Amino acid sequence: MTSVALLDYGSGNLHSAERALVRAGAEVTVTADPDTVLAADGLVVPGVGAFAACMAGLRAVRGERLIGQRLAGGRPVLGICVGMQILFDRGVEFGVEANGCGEWPGTVDRLAAPVLPHMGWNTVDAPSGSVLFDGLDPETRFYFVHSYAARTWDLPPADHLAAPRLTWADHGGRFLAAVENGPLSATQFHPEKSGDAGAALLRNWIRAL
């Protein structure tokens, strides 16, 4: 069975994420133990709350280093919600800027929408060839709850690397709903709260490990 480490750094809906991953066919360990995190077939980085608080919790368990070590070896990582946001260079909330993991350039900031948070079900615009959304109808809805997101993609193309697959959604303007970039993937929505659609997406990710 495919092994997945669910990173426990004090910020994340661990119980529902664990259940969803088990339902999708993974053997899940909730842990911050470095050896376990590095040895697992896949690592899931959840996240709920403020960007800066999540980064503080992540640094407390050296989570940003573990993510970097896995990616340096081509080992898959999946970020969820704020676990996606912290993969970018920085986040700005209430005028306060905090550094992220820096795996992707760019800033996470407030959505330009009249109603926040963006909470509920929404469709996404997934690219052709997506692994995460393989087999899912374009009208499939996923569950979002957030006021901040990455609204641009600032990573320049590289001739020697495959182009990232970017999935967009709209709430008062476009924002990144998911990214597939080599071994690093992430979703702004919560697959663990997205019913059968989220389960299918997690199965797709697990099958690709």
C-alpha positions in Angstrom: 0.0 0.0 0.0 1.2 3.5 -0.8 2.6 5.3 2.3 1.6 9.0 2.9 3.0 11.2 5.7 0.5 13.8 6.8 2.6 16.6 8.3 1.6 17.5 11.8 2.9 21.0 12.5 -0.1 22.4 14.6 -2.0 23.8 11.7 -4.4 21.7 9.7 -7.5 19.7 9.6 -5.6 16.5 10.3 -8.5 14.2 11.2 -10.6 14.8 8.1 -7.5 14.8 5.9 -6.3 11.5 7.3 -9.7 9.9 6.7 -9.9 11.2 3.1 -6.4 9.9 2.3 -7.2 6.5 3.8 -10.5 6.4 1.8 -8.4 7.2 -1.3 -6.2 4.1 -0.7 -3.2 5.3 1.2 -1.5 4.1 4.4 -1.4 7.3 6.4 0.9 8.4 9.3 0.3 11.7 11.0 3.8 12.8 12.0 6.5 15.4 12.1 9.2 12.8 12.5 11.9 13.7 9.9 12.7 10.1 9.0 9.1 9.1 8.5 8.4 12.3 6.4 11.4 11.7 4.2 10.7 7.9 3.7 7.0 8.1 2.8 5.9 7.7 -0.8 4.1 11.0 -0.5 3.9 14.0 1.9 0.7 16.0 2.4 1.1 19.5 4.0 -2.3 20.7 5.3 -3.0 24.2 6.5 -5.8 26.2 8.2 -5.6 29.8 9.5 -3.2 32.6 8.9 -0.2 32.4 6.6 2.3 33.7 9.3 1.0 31.4 12.0 1.2 28.4 9.7 4.8 29.3 8.7 5.7 29.6 12.4 4.4 26.2 13.1 6.1 24.7 10.0 9.4 26.2 11.0 9.0 24.8 14.6 9.2 21.3 13.2 11.7 22.2 10.4 8.9 21.4 7.9 10.2 23.8 5.3 13.5 21.9 5.2 11.7 18.6 5.0 9.7 19.8 2.0 12.8 21.1 0.3 14.7 17.8 1.0 11.9 15.8 -0.5 11.6 17.9 -3.6 15.4 17.9 -4.1 15.1 14.1 -4.4 12.0 14.3 -6.7 9.8 13.0 -3.9 6.1 14.1 -4.2 4.5 16.7 -1.9 0.9 17.9 -1.9 -0.1 21.2 -0.2 -3.7 21.8 0.8 -5.3 25.3 1.3 -2.8 27.3 3.4 -0.5 24.4 2.9 -0.5 25.5 -0.8 -0.1 29.2 0.1 3.0 28.8 2.2 4.8 27.2 -0.8 5.1 30.7 -2.3 7.7 33.3 -1.5 5.5 35.4 0.9 2.0 36.1 2.1 0.4 39.4 3.0 -2.4 39.5 5.5 -3.8 42.7 7.1 -0.8 44.6 5.8 1.7 42.2 7.5 4.1 40.4 5.2 5.5 37.0 6.1 8.0 34.8 4.3 6.9 31.5 2.9 8.9 28.4 1.9 9.9 30.0 -1.4 9.3 26.9 -3.6 7.4 29.1 -6.0 7.9 32.9 -6.6 5.0 35.2 -5.9 2.8 36.6 -3.2 -0.4 35.3 -1.6 -2.7 38.2 -0.9 -6.4 39.1 -0.4 -8.9 38.2 -3.1 -10.5 41.1 -4.9 -14.0 40.1 -4.2 -16.9 41.9 -2.5 -17.8 38.9 -0.3 -15.1 37.2 1.7 -14.3 34.6 2.7 -14.8 32.6 -0.5 -16.7 29.8 1.1 -18.5 27.0 -0.6 -18.5 25.1 -3.8 -16.9 26.3 -7.0 -15.8 24.9 -10.4 -12.2 25.1 -11.6 -10.6 25.4 -15.0 -8.1 22.6 -15.2 -5.6 22.2 -18.0 -5.4 19.3 -20.4 -3.0 16.6 -19.2 -3.7 17.2 -15.6 -2.9 14.3 -13.3 -5.0 15.6 -10.4 -8.1 16.2 -12.4 -7.9 13.2 -14.7 -11.3 11.7 -15.3 -13.2 14.6 -13.6 -15.9 16.5 -15.4 -15.1 20.2 -16.1 -18.2 21.1 -14.2 -17.1 19.3 -11.0 -17.2 21.5 -7.9 -14.8 21.6 -5.1 -15.1 23.1 -1.6 -13.2 26.3 -0.9 -12.9 28.4 2.3 -10.4 31.2 2.1 -9.9 35.0 1.7 -6.4 34.9 0.3 -4.8 33.2 -2.6 -2.0 33.4 -5.3 -3.6 35.4 -8.1 -0.6 35.3 -10.5 1.9 32.7 -11.6 5.4 34.3 -11.6 7.6 31.3 -12.3 9.4 31.9 -15.6 9.4 29.0 -18.1 12.5 26.8 -18.3 13.5 25.1 -21.5 14.8 22.0 -19.7 11.7 21.5 -17.5 8.1 20.6 -18.3 5.7 23.5 -17.9 3.7 23.5 -14.7 0.0 22.6 -15.1 -2.0 25.5 -13.6 -5.7 25.3 -12.6 -7.6 28.5 -12.1 -10.9 29.4 -10.4 -12.8 32.7 -10.1 -14.1 34.7 -7.1 -14.0 38.4 -7.8 -11.2 37.6 -10.2 -8.9 34.7 -11.2 -6.8 32.9 -8.6 -4.8 29.7 -8.6 -7.0 26.8 -7.5 -4.2 24.1 -8.0 -0.7 23.7 -9.3 1.1 20.6 -10.6 4.8 21.3 -10.9 6.9 18.2 -11.1 6.9 16.4 -7.7 5.2 19.5 -6.1 1.4 19.8 -6.3 -1.1 21.9 -4.3 -4.8 22.7 -4.1 -6.3 25.9 -2.7 -9.6 24.1 -2.1 -10.0 21.3 0.4 -10.2 17.9 -1.3 -10.9 16.3 2.0 -14.1 18.3 2.2 -15.0 18.0 -1.4 -16.9 14.6 -1.3 -16.5 12.2 -4.2 -14.7 14.8 -6.3 -12.0 15.3 -3.7 -11.7 11.6 -3.2 -11.1 11.1 -6.9 -8.5 13.8 -7.0 -6.7 12.3 -4.0 -6.8 8.8 -5.7 -5.3 10.3 -8.8 -2.4 11.8 -6.7 -1.8 8.6 -4.8 -1.8 6.5 -8.0 0.9 8.7 -9.4 3.3 8.4 -6.4 
